Amino acid sequence: MNPIRPNWPALVAGGLALTLTACGGSAAAPGATSSAGAQKSLEVFSWWTSGSESAALKAMIDGYLKTSPGVNVVNGAVAGGGGGNAQAVLQTRLQGGDPPDIWQTHPGAAIQQYISGNLLADASSVYTGEVKSAIPAAMVEAISAGGKQYGVSAGAHRGNVLWYNKQLLEKAGVTLPGADYPTSTFLADLAKLKAAGVVPLCLGAKDTFATAELFENTLLGSLGADGWKQLTGGGTGWDGEKVKAAAADTAKMLQYADPDAGAMSWDQATKKLASGGCAFESMGDWAYGELVKNGAKEGETFGYTAHPGTGGSFVAVVDTMVMAAGAKNPAEATAFLQAVASKDVQLAFNKEKGSVPLRTDVDVSSLSPYQQQSAKSFAGDAIVQSVVHGEAMTPQFTQALFDAVTQFAQSKNVDAFVQALADAAQS
Ligand code: GAL
């Protein structure tokens, strides 16, 4: 077993599709100047480039500019769902000593790799009384090391959500899933949809994380939250019977995947669900933001439930911003983290993103019904960390998972798949 068991991995993925763009409407009008007279600047690096992701990033930057008017915010976003491309670009920049001022990451293993590499500035000054007491202790712990805080989390996505197009389910005579939706019923419903001539399962397989997410959610359904914690904590092996059962179920689900999946990103697959081109999608609730952004209406066009077998569990994918050690613009970067911690920015960002504010003192009554129930789930359900989004296992393991999932989607070889995972967990 790997001796380093993080509490909560950068995904070192292939592909270097660098798309540096100026931050359109968010960039400030020239005007703010430093004492030397030059305009102040700040680079914010992320993988938020889909319609809803860009809107949420804009809300975050606009919130910052309210308190820091005139700063020229450079949007360093790199396209690619789940950060596959962005994280590779970031690693190259970090190795080259050219860090962005601010970048997007997750708690747990993801942030810890940067902390242990001495790549982050201490952000403890953001954690004043009000902020610290409003963020769940476990979440503060997950971005801390040696008693210091190194990141500011903007919101919590729920990773284990199953979305569906209502009309398509009705057309195929499929009963809309309730809170307790067993995997066996889901598989039977996928078969019914196929028989009715509907594409049963939306999948944006161009983003490797999307297929990995289908497996992650199915694995949680097989293990339950306690089993998940044991597995990711090293207490049980990745070649156990429940992991094999989850892999076998994932292989069955993949037989119903959109034949065009390989050409689509997660957000294109989500748009296809919204427009009635495919029926179900297992995807974190950034999909909620994307559905709404594309004009789909909660309760009318689409519905949702927890991924089969995962009711009562909340895979928390927590969007977290960090500041580079030796940032080129330290004062601006510190002010940016302070803005991310503010109630106003948490509300505005999450409204677009589909997630819920991390601060428990934010009034969420203006958020959608989906988000309000998600906030309740976040407060009351069993919280587990995501492997796919780098929180629960090392970056090396997550990359091995992505490689194994890509092969498994072709081969459907359960034994080879779990063996690859077990080997990765031991290296
Ligand atoms: C996650 C991230 C989300 C969303 C998603 C799809 O890793 O936490 O904010 O961007 O990837 O790109």
Boltz pocket constraint, residues with backbone or C-beta under 6 A from the ligand:
constraints:
  - pocket:
      binder: B
      contacts: [[A, 47], [A, 48], [A, 53], [A, 80], [A, 81], [A, 82], [A, 83], [A, 105], [A, 157], [A, 286], [A, 317], [A, 318], [A, 319], [A, 389]]
      max_distance: 6.0
